[in-house]
Amino acid sequence: MTDVSVNVHHVTRLEGHGNIVVDIRNGALENCRFDVVEAPRFFEVMLRGRSYLEASHVASRICGICAVGHATASLRATESALGIEVSPQTTLLRELNMLGEILDSHVLHVYMLVAPDLLGQPSVLSLAKSAPDVVRRALRLKQLAGDLCRALCGRHTHPLGMTVGGFSMFPDSEELEALLGRFVNARHDVDATVELFRKLTFPAFDRETEYIALWSPNRYTFLDGEIASSLGEHWPLDRYLEVTNERPVAPATSKRTSHARSSYMVGALSRFKTSHASLHPRAAAAAADLGLTPDCCNPFFNTVAQVVEIAHAIESAIELLKSLLHSGVVPEEPVQPARLSGSGVGACEVPRGTLFHAYQYQDGRMQTANCVVPTGQNIGNLEEDMRAFVPRIVEQPEDSVRLNLEMLARAYDPCISCATHLVKVRFHP
C-alpha cells in the first residue's frame, strides 16, 4: 500500500495563487484538490451603476494578460444590449487585436511557463542561460504581439483605443505595412517553435471529457459566433447560462461549471477539437507535425494546441493586415446606441478559453453584470484530471508526483485572479 502526500502552496509558473492537495492513505485517494485561495475581487459589483461608456475600461482591469479579451467581450455585451451594429472595419480591427493577444499569451505560456519543465529547467531564467536563442525567439514574438496591440488600441494591457461602437484611434498605412513585414518574417520563428515542441515529450495521459468553445462556420473564431460542444450541440450566445451552469463550491473563491458531464474543458485544445477544419493550412500542417489530432483527449496537449494557434494567429494576422491595407483604414466615428436600456451577451475566445460577459442596462447605466471566465470553467475539469492521473503516477517518487501534478495544472494555463471576481452575489434591477 502507498502513502503519498502532495501539498503545493502555491503552484509556480501560473498566474495567481492556487494550491494542489493530494493525500493517499493505504493506497486509497482521500484528497485530490486544486484550491483557489485568492480573495474575491468584486468586479461585477464595480460595474454596477457605471455608464455604458465606462464598462469596458473597468472590465479590462479584470486581467492584465487578457485585457483585450475582457474589453472586447464587454464591448460586445454592451453593443448587444444597446442595439449597436459596428462597422466591418471595426470588426476586422477587433479580430486583429484579438490575434495579438492570443499570440502574446500563448508565447508566454508555451515558452516561459511550460518549456522549462520539458527542457529540464526550473525556470525561464535558467532556460535563458542554457538555451538563449529559444528565449530570444519568444521575446521577439511577444514584442511583435505587443506592438500590434499598441498600434490598434494604444497598448495591450488595459487598452485605450477601443470604445463602444468602434475605435477612438486608428493605425496609419505605414504602421500596418511595417507590421505586415514583421509578421511575414515571424514565420521563421513559428517554424522554429513547431520544431522545438515536436521534439519534446509530454506526459502520456488521456481522459475523455466535454470540450466547449465558440464556433463559426468556415472560420476559426476568437470573436463572436455560437457556443459549440464536442458532443455535437450548438447554442446561441444568449443561452450561455444553460451551458455553463455556474455554482459556488466552498471554500473556493471561484465557481465550478458543468454541462453534459460533471465538468468540461475550454481553451486551445477545445477550439482545435471543435474548429480544426477551419485552421489556416500552415497551422494545420503544424498540428500534423506535432501529432495533434481531433480525437486527442490529453490535457497536456493543450500546450501543443497553443503552438498550433500561434501559427494560425500569425497567418491570420497577415491576411487581415493585407485586407486592411487593400481597403485602407478610414477614421470613423463610433456607432451610437439605438437605445439606452436592454440586456445583451458578448463572448470571445481569450487564450485560456471561452469568456462571457452579460449585462443589463437601464437608461445607460449598468444594472447587472455577470462574467464567466475560462479558468473558472476549467477548474472542475482540472480536478477530475488530477483524480484520474494520480493513480497512474502514484508509484513514482513523491517529487515526481508533485512535478507531474504541477505540469498538469500549468497545461491548463490558468489565470486564477481572473476567476476570483466571481462571487456569490447576484443583482436584481
N, C-alpha and C positions, 0 to 999 in steps of 0.2 A: 504494500500500500504506500501511496505517495502523499507526503505533506509538503505543500508549497504555499508560500505567502508572497504576493507581489503588492507593494503599496508605493505608488509613484506619486509624489507631491512636488512639483507639478510636472506634467509631461512637457519636455522641451521641444523646441523647433515646431511649435504651432502657435497660433495667435490666441492669447488669452490663457486662463488658468483652468486646467482640468486634471483630475486625478484618476488613476487606474487602481482599482482594488480587486484583487483576486485571492481567494482563500480556498485551498483544497485540503481536506482533512480525511485521512484514511482512504484516499482515492476518490472521495466524493466532492463535487464542486459546490461549496457552500455560498460563496460570494463571487460575483463577477459583474463589476460595475464600471461605468465611466461617469464620474461625478463632475458636474459643473458647479463650481464653488464661488463664482463671482457674484457680487451683489447685483440685483436688478437695476436697470438704468432708466426705466420710465420714459422712453422716447414717445410712446403712444400718448402718454399724459402730456408731454411737452407740446405735442402737435395740437392738442385741443384748444380751440379758440383762435388759432392762427389764421391769418389771411391766406387765401389760396396762393398768393404770390410768394409767401414765405415757406410753404410746406416743404418743397424740395430741398431748400437750403438747410433746414433743420434735419430732414431725413438723411441727407448725405453725411451728417455727423455720426450716424449710427456706426459707420465703419470707415476707416481710413484706407483700407485696401480695396473695398468695393464701393467707394464713394460715388463713382459714376453710375454704378448699377442701382444704388439706392435712390439717387437723384432721378434717374430715368424712370424707374418704377413709380416713384412718387409723382412725377410729371404725368405719366400715362394714367394714373388713377385720377388725378385732378382733371385732366382733359376729358376723360370718360365721364366723370361726374358733371362737368360743366358744358358738355356738348361741343368740344373743340376738335376740329379736324385739322391736323397740321399739314403743312405742305410736303410734297415729295422730297424737296431739298432738305427739309428738317429731318425727315425720316432717314435719308441717306447719311446725313451728318451724325445723327444719333447712332445709327448702326456702326459707322466707322469708329465713333468714340467708344462704343462697347467693345469693339475688337481690340482697341488699345488697352482697355482694362483687362480683358481676357489674356492678352499676351503678357502684360506686366505681371499679373498674379501667377499665371502658370509658370513663367520663368523663375519667379521667386520660389515657388513650391518645388518644382522638379529639380532645380539645381542647388538651392540653398538649404532646403529643409529635408528633402528625400535623398538626394545623391550622396551626401556624406555617409549615410548608413550603408548604401550599396557599394560604396568605394572604400569602406573600412576606415572612415574618418569620424572623429567625434563632433566636428562642426565644419561649417564652411570656411572658418578661419584657417584651420589646418589643411583643408582642401585647397585653399589658395596657395599654400606653400608647396603641397605635393603635386598639384595639377593647376598651375596658374593660368594656362591657356583656357581651361574649362571655365574658370570663374570669370575671366575676361570676356569670354563669349556670352555668358549670362548677363554681365553688366552692359554689354553692347545692346543686347536685345531689350533689356529693361530701359535703357536710355532711349531707344527708338520708340518704345511704347509710351513713355512719359512725354516725349517731345510731340507725339501725335496728339495726345490728350491736351497738351498745353496749347497747341495750335488751334484746336477746335473749341475749347472751353476755358482757356486761361490756365488751368492746372488740372492734374489728375485728382489729387486729394482735395475733396470738397470743391468741386468745380464751380466756377464763377459764371460762365457764359451761357449756361442752359437756363431757359426760363419757360414758364407756361406758354404754350403756343408756338415756341420756336427757340431762337438763339438771340443773344444780345451782342454777339461778336461773330466775326466771320473771317476765315483764313483767306489770304490772297493767293493768287496763282503761283507766285514764286515759292511760297511756303509749301504748297501742295506738290509742286514739281520736285522740290528738294526731298520731301518725304517719300515721294514715289521712287526716286532713285535709291534712297536708303533702304526702302522695303525690298526692292528688287535685289540689291546687294545682300540683304539679310538671308536670302535663300541659302547661301553658303553656310551660315551659322545654323540654319534649320537642318540642313543635311547632316552637319556635324553632330547636332543634338540627337537626331534619329540614330546615327551610327553609334554614338556613345551608349544610348539606352538599349540598343539592340544587343549589346554585349553584356549587359548587366542581368543578374539573376534575381527574380522576385520570388518571395515565398510561394510555395505551391499550396493553394487553399481555395476551394470552390464552395460556395453556398448560394443556392438559388434564392432569389428574393424578387420583389416587385421593383421596377425601375420607373420613375416618373420624371418627365421633362416637358418643356414646351415643344410644340411641333407645328410645322407649317409645310404644306405640300411643295415639293421640289426646292426646298430651301432649308439649310442647316441654320436654324434661327437662334439668335440670342436675344431678340426683341420681339415681343408680341407673339401671336399665334394661338393655338389651342393647347390645352393640357392633354398629354398623352401618357398612356401606361404601356409598359412592355407586354402586358396581358391583352392588349388589343383595343382598349377602350379610349375614347376621346371625350373631352368636355370643353365647353366654352369657359373663359376665364371667370365669369361671374358665378360659376359653380365650384370655385376653389375650396370652399369650406367642406363640400361633400368629399373632396379628395384628401384634404389634409387632416381633418378630424383632430385638431389640437386638443390636448388635455394636460393639465398640470400633474406632475409626479413629484411629490415631496421626497426629500427636501431640496431637490434641484431648482435652480432659478431659471431654467429653460423648460420648455414643454416637450412632449412626445407626440408623434403623429403616427397614423396608420391608415391603411385603406383596405385593399382586398385581403391583405395578410396582416400579421401583427406588426409589421414595420415595412418601410420601403426606403429606397436609396435615390438620392438626387445627385447631380454632378456630371462631370465629364463622361464617365462610363455610362450613365443613364442617357445622356444626349447621344452618345455614339450608338447605343443599342436601339434607340427609337428613330434616329435620323441618319444612320451611316450611309444610306443610299444617296444622300444629298451632299456628302463631303466633296470638296474640291478634289480633282484627280490626284494632285500631288499629295494631299492629305490621305487619301485612300491608299496610295502607294506606300506612304509612311506606316499606315496601320498594318498593311501586309508585311512590310519589312520587320515590324515589331511583334508580329504574331498575334495581333489583336483581332479577334473575330466577333461577329454579332452575338454568338452564343456564350461569350465569356461571362463568367459569374465569379471571378476572382477579384475581391475588392482592392487588392494591391495593384491591380491593373488600372485603377482609376488614374494613377500617375501616368501610365502608358497612354491612356486616352487623352490626358492633358498634353502630352507631347504631340499627339496627332492633331489636337486642336491648335497648338502653336503653328503647325504647318498650315492648317486651314485658315487661321487668323491672318497670317502673312499673305497668303494668296488672295483671300477675300478683300483685304485692305488694298492690295494692288489693283484689283478690279474696281473697287469703289473710288479710289483716287483717280483712276483713269476716267471713270464716268463723270466725276465732279469736274475734272479738268476739261473734258469734252463739252459739257454743258455750261461750265462757268458757274462759280458761286456768286449769287446775286444777293446783296444785303436786302433783307425783307423784314417788315415789322411782324412781331408775334401775332398770331391769330387771337382775337379777343373772344371771351366766353359768350356762348349763346344764352346762358342762364347763369345764375349765381347760387342756385340750390340744386342738389341732386347727389346721387351716390355713384361710385364707379370703382372699378378694379384695374390696376395696372400690374404687369408682370414682365420680367426679363430673366434671362439666364445669366446670373453672375458666375464668377469662376467656380464657386462651390455648389451651384445648383440653382433650382428654381426659386425666385424671390417674388413674393406677392405683397402689394400694398393695396389696401381697400379703405376708401374714405367716404365720409358723408359730410356734405356742406349745407349750411343754411345762411343765405344772404352773404355768401363769400367767405364765411368763417367755418373752420373745421368743427364739426360736432362729434364725430367718432373717427378713430383710426385703428386699423388692425394691420399688423405686419407679420408675415410668416416667412421666416428666413431659412435658407438651406441647412445650416448647421443644426438648427432645432429639428428639422425634418430627418436629419441623418443620425442623430444620437441613438435613437432606439435601434436602428439597424446596425450601428457600430456595436452596441452591447450584444445583440444577437450573434453577430460575427464573432465577438470575443468568446461567447459561450460555446460556440461550435469549434473555435480554433484552439482553445486551451487544451481540451483532451488530446489533440493531435501533437502538441508540443510539450506535454507535461513531463515526459521522461527526459527532456533536455535539462542542462544545468539551469539553476534559477536565474542567473544573469541572462542567459539566452532566452528564457521565457519572458523576462521583463523586456528585453530589447525587441523581441518579436511583437509583443503587445503594443509597445510604443510605436513601432513601424506601422502596425495596423491602424492605430489612431491617426498617425500622420498621413496615411494613404487617403483618408477622407478629407484632408486639407481643411480641418475645422477652423472656423473663426468664432471662438466661443463668446467673446464680448459682443459680437453681432447678435447672438441668440438671447442674451440675458436681459434685453429690454422687454421681453415677452412676459409680462406679469399677469397675475390672476385677476386683473381688473378689466371690466368691460363697461363701456359708457353707453348711456341711452340718451338720445336727444330729448 
